[in-house]
């Protein structure tokens, strides 16, 4: 059987001022979500003044990604445009706590995004908060936009927006989906009884055991995402049920806050992106650009064009 496709409250927080970046100020920060310590990088603008108020944006990236990848890329560039920006590791990934490792659950990611919102709003120099999601986190921030009225605006870039109608096409058949769910259930039982986590590759160009099989150059290239030391090309098998239940398309009709989408014909599920946009209930803007899905992770032409659009959007909506 082959599985492949294309593409709570925060009561404690700390800031470690030892981490700096030559391009912009960046500090390692810690905050709580469900009693777990999450780790992030907080980017601040040049000439940052803690006595002033700034709009803030949470950034997130693709499935299994860490803050040193696309989340950090966009956070740094947003800081250069005058925003406070937080790129963080969701629970179970990177430097953040959480077991099992590499376990994907959109509902838990929603809790972590809400915890990040709480963290930012508690900072004396933050005014309003928005969120930006790249790829999978585009769907994750759709959950956030639909359920947390503290978020004032959201943008997505090359968002991954699956639904139950597209899953059989992505994974070959309903029978394949049923088999993946069965494997996920078995792995979950194994973890509960033994504490052992079954792991598969998250991405590969050819290996059919990986969760995502196809042209995965961003992850296979050590000069791109594959070379980020903090990232692991791993997915917990017990993620299958939660991952296949991921349904950001259903959230659009409940989103009434300002929403910008940056997408392209070469990005994941372009027809779903258009349908999602049509279902949004509030003020909205669709930026249909060019380039391939992975270009929006790290290629200057697509990233800079996206940042130009979303920074103008956030500057207007987060004031």
C-alpha distance (Angstrom), angle and dihedral (degrees) to the residues before:
residue distance angle dihedral
X1 . . .
X2 3.78 . .
X3 3.78 124.9 .
X4 3.74 115.6 -168.3
X5 3.75 142.3 135.9
X6 3.73 140.6 167.6
X7 2.85 121.5 -107.1
X8 31.65 136.8 -7.6
X9 3.62 123.9 156.8
X10 3.75 133.1 -35.1
X11 3.78 108.1 -138.7
X12 3.80 99.7 163.2
X13 3.79 132.2 43.4
X14 3.78 136.5 163.9
X15 3.78 136.2 -172.6
X16 3.80 123.9 -147.5
X17 3.79 107.0 -155.4
X18 3.80 93.4 -169.0
X19 3.82 95.3 86.1
X20 3.79 112.9 84.5
X21 3.79 136.3 164.5
X22 3.79 126.3 -152.9
X23 3.81 93.4 -133.4
X24 3.77 99.3 51.3
X25 3.77 139.4 -15.0
X26 3.78 112.6 -76.3
X27 3.79 129.0 173.7
X28 3.77 131.5 -173.4
X29 3.81 109.4 -120.1
X30 3.79 136.1 -175.0
X31 3.79 129.7 -154.2
X32 3.78 138.0 165.4
X33 3.80 131.8 -104.7
X34 3.82 119.3 173.3
X35 3.80 88.7 -20.1
X36 3.81 92.3 -53.6
X37 3.79 122.9 118.9
X38 3.78 112.3 -123.3
X39 3.79 120.4 -163.7
X40 3.78 125.2 -144.8
X41 3.77 144.7 164.0
X42 3.78 114.5 -120.2
X43 3.81 112.8 -153.7
X44 3.79 120.5 -160.7
X45 3.82 131.4 -171.8
X46 3.77 125.9 -101.4
X47 3.81 112.2 -84.5
X48 3.80 88.3 21.9
X49 3.81 112.3 -171.1
X50 3.82 116.9 -164.4
X51 3.81 90.3 -157.1
X52 3.81 90.4 65.7
X53 3.81 131.2 73.2
X54 3.80 121.8 -116.0
X55 3.80 135.3 -174.8
X56 3.80 110.9 -113.2
X57 3.80 132.4 -150.6
X58 3.81 129.6 -163.6
X59 3.81 112.7 -145.8
X60 3.80 129.5 -160.6
X61 3.79 138.0 174.9
X62 3.77 145.4 -156.2
X63 3.81 132.0 -44.0
X64 3.86 109.7 -59.3
X65 3.81 91.5 1.6
X66 3.79 123.3 140.7
X67 3.79 133.3 -143.9
X68 3.81 92.0 -96.2
X69 3.80 90.6 66.0
X70 3.83 128.7 57.9
X71 3.81 94.5 -28.9
X72 3.79 90.3 60.2
X73 3.79 93.0 42.4
X74 3.80 92.1 57.1
X75 3.81 94.2 38.9
X76 3.79 91.5 54.6
X77 3.79 92.8 48.8
X78 3.80 92.7 46.7
X79 3.81 89.2 52.3
X80 3.80 88.1 53.8
X81 3.81 86.1 57.3
X82 3.80 92.9 54.4
X83 3.80 103.5 -90.1
X84 3.77 132.3 122.9
X85 3.81 103.1 -125.9
X86 3.80 131.4 -169.6
X87 3.80 122.4 -156.7
X88 3.79 111.0 -179.2
X89 3.78 142.2 169.1
X90 3.79 113.8 -108.7
X91 3.79 114.9 -130.0
X92 3.80 114.0 -74.8
X93 3.81 91.7 27.4
X94 3.78 136.9 88.3
X95 3.80 115.8 -26.2
X96 3.80 95.2 -16.6
X97 3.77 122.4 103.4
X98 3.78 124.3 -114.2
X99 3.79 141.0 109.0
X100 2.93 139.4 -93.5
X101 3.78 95.3 37.9
X102 3.81 117.7 -126.4
X103 3.80 90.3 16.2
X104 3.79 114.4 151.9
X105 3.81 121.2 -151.2
X106 3.84 121.3 154.6
X107 3.81 92.3 -156.6
X108 3.81 91.1 55.8
X109 3.80 90.4 46.3
X110 3.80 88.0 54.0
X111 3.80 89.2 55.6
X112 3.80 90.0 50.1
X113 3.80 92.2 49.9
X114 3.80 89.1 50.5
X115 3.81 89.6 49.7
X116 3.80 89.4 51.0
X117 3.81 88.9 51.5
X118 3.79 90.7 51.5
X119 3.80 90.3 48.6
X120 3.79 94.0 51.8
X121 3.80 94.9 45.0
X122 3.80 89.3 53.9
X123 3.82 91.6 58.9
X124 3.82 110.7 99.1
X125 3.81 92.9 -137.0
X126 3.83 96.6 52.3
X127 3.78 121.8 93.4
X128 3.82 114.7 172.5
X129 3.82 126.5 2.0
X130 3.79 131.4 -139.5
X131 3.79 133.5 171.5
X132 3.79 136.1 -134.0
X133 3.79 122.5 -163.6
X134 3.80 127.4 -168.4
X135 3.83 118.3 -160.0
X136 3.84 109.4 -36.4
X137 3.78 91.8 10.4
X138 3.79 87.2 58.2
X139 3.79 85.4 69.2
X140 3.78 91.9 40.7
X141 3.81 93.1 55.2
X142 3.81 88.5 48.5
X143 3.82 86.6 62.5
X144 3.81 88.3 49.1
X145 3.81 94.0 47.9
X146 3.80 91.1 50.8
X147 3.80 95.8 49.2
X148 3.83 111.3 28.8
X149 3.79 118.6 63.3
X150 3.81 91.7 -170.0
X151 3.82 88.1 77.0
X152 3.79 108.5 88.4
X153 3.82 101.3 -171.7
X154 3.80 139.3 2.2
X155 3.80 135.1 -158.9
X156 3.79 130.3 -170.9
X157 3.79 129.4 -160.5
X158 3.83 119.3 -160.7
X159 3.79 87.8 -20.7
X160 3.80 122.1 -159.1
X161 3.81 103.1 -131.0
X162 3.81 111.4 170.6
X163 3.79 127.7 166.4
X164 3.79 136.4 -176.7
X165 3.80 91.7 -87.8
X166 3.80 94.6 58.2
X167 3.82 97.8 42.9
X168 3.83 97.3 80.8
X169 3.80 88.9 50.6
X170 3.79 92.4 48.5
X171 3.79 95.8 46.8
X172 3.78 101.0 34.4
X173 3.80 103.0 -109.8
X174 3.78 145.4 -5.6
X175 3.81 87.5 -99.6
X176 3.78 90.3 59.6
X177 3.79 90.6 49.6
X178 3.81 91.0 50.8
X179 3.80 90.1 50.8
X180 3.80 92.4 50.1
X181 3.79 90.6 50.7
X182 3.80 89.9 50.0
X183 3.80 90.8 51.9
X184 3.79 89.9 49.1
X185 3.79 91.9 51.5
X186 3.81 91.8 49.6
X187 3.81 91.9 48.8
X188 3.80 90.5 49.7
X189 3.80 91.1 52.4
X190 3.80 90.3 48.5
X191 3.79 91.7 52.0
X192 3.81 91.4 48.4
X193 3.80 92.7 52.1
X194 3.82 102.2 35.1
X195 3.80 107.5 16.2
X196 3.81 88.9 -124.6
X197 3.79 119.6 134.7
X198 3.78 119.8 -148.5
X199 3.81 109.0 -141.1
X200 3.80 133.1 -163.7
X201 3.78 132.3 -179.6
X202 3.77 111.7 -83.8
X203 3.82 95.3 -152.2
X204 3.79 137.2 15.3
X205 3.76 137.8 153.9
X206 3.84 94.1 -131.9
X207 3.81 113.9 -4.7
X208 3.81 104.7 111.9
X209 3.81 91.8 -157.8
X210 3.82 90.3 70.0
X211 3.78 120.0 97.8
X212 3.83 90.8 -127.1
X213 3.79 118.6 35.9
X214 3.78 125.0 -178.3
X215 3.80 139.8 64.0
X216 3.80 97.1 -13.6
X217 3.80 98.8 164.3
X218 3.80 95.9 149.1
X219 3.80 91.3 59.6
X220 3.81 96.6 36.0
X221 3.82 94.3 50.6
X222 3.80 114.6 87.0
X223 3.80 88.8 -158.1
X224 3.80 89.4 60.0
X225 3.80 131.8 31.4
X226 3.78 93.9 -31.6
X227 3.78 89.6 63.7
X228 3.80 96.0 56.7
X229 3.78 102.9 112.2
X230 3.80 94.7 -153.8
X231 3.83 93.1 57.9
X232 3.81 125.1 87.6
X233 3.79 122.1 -157.2
X234 3.78 90.3 -138.8
X235 3.79 139.4 113.5
X236 3.80 126.7 -171.1
X237 3.82 109.2 -119.2
X238 3.78 89.5 -137.8
X239 3.82 87.5 68.1
X240 3.80 93.2 77.0
X241 3.80 99.1 92.5
X242 3.80 95.5 46.2
X243 3.80 92.1 41.7
X244 3.81 93.5 50.4
X245 3.81 89.9 47.1
X246 3.81 90.0 56.7
X247 3.81 103.6 121.5
X248 3.81 113.3 167.6
X249 3.81 90.4 157.0
X250 3.80 89.4 72.9
X251 3.82 90.9 56.5
X252 3.80 98.1 62.3
X253 3.80 95.4 81.2
X254 3.82 89.1 57.5
X255 3.81 95.6 51.2
X256 3.79 114.5 100.0
X257 3.82 102.0 157.3
X258 3.84 122.5 95.2
X259 3.80 109.4 -73.3
X260 3.81 131.9 -173.2
X261 3.80 124.0 -167.9
X262 3.81 123.9 -164.0
X263 3.79 110.6 -168.0
X264 3.80 143.1 140.8
X265 3.79 141.8 -158.3
X266 3.81 87.2 -102.6
X267 3.81 93.9 53.4
X268 3.79 125.1 90.5
X269 3.83 118.3 -67.0
X270 3.81 98.3 -14.1
X271 3.81 93.4 -177.4
X272 3.80 90.4 54.3
X273 3.81 89.4 49.7
X274 3.80 90.4 55.6
X275 3.81 91.9 46.9
X276 3.80 90.9 48.7
X277 3.79 90.2 51.4
X278 3.78 91.8 50.0
X279 3.81 90.8 53.1
X280 3.81 95.0 52.2
X281 3.80 109.9 113.1
X282 3.78 102.5 -158.0
X283 3.78 138.9 54.3
X284 3.79 107.2 -44.2
X285 3.79 144.6 173.2
X286 3.81 129.3 -163.9
X287 3.81 117.6 -156.3
X288 3.80 107.6 -166.5
X289 3.76 106.0 -165.3
X290 3.80 137.2 161.6
X291 3.77 136.9 -100.8
X292 3.78 137.9 71.9
X293 3.80 124.2 -66.0
X294 3.80 96.3 -103.8
X295 3.82 91.0 47.3
X296 3.80 87.4 74.9
X297 3.81 89.9 60.0
X298 3.79 98.8 64.2
X299 3.80 116.0 -22.1
X300 3.82 111.1 117.9
X301 3.81 97.4 -136.6
X302 3.80 95.5 54.6
X303 3.80 97.5 33.2
X304 3.79 94.7 48.7
X305 3.80 92.5 46.2
X306 3.81 90.8 50.0
X307 3.81 92.6 47.1
X308 3.79 91.2 50.5
X309 3.81 90.5 55.8
X310 3.81 98.8 41.4
X311 3.81 94.9 43.8
X312 3.81 90.4 54.8
X313 3.80 88.7 47.4
X314 3.81 94.4 49.1
X315 3.80 93.1 44.4
X316 3.80 88.4 58.5
X317 3.80 99.2 40.4
X318 3.82 101.0 39.3
X319 3.78 98.0 56.9
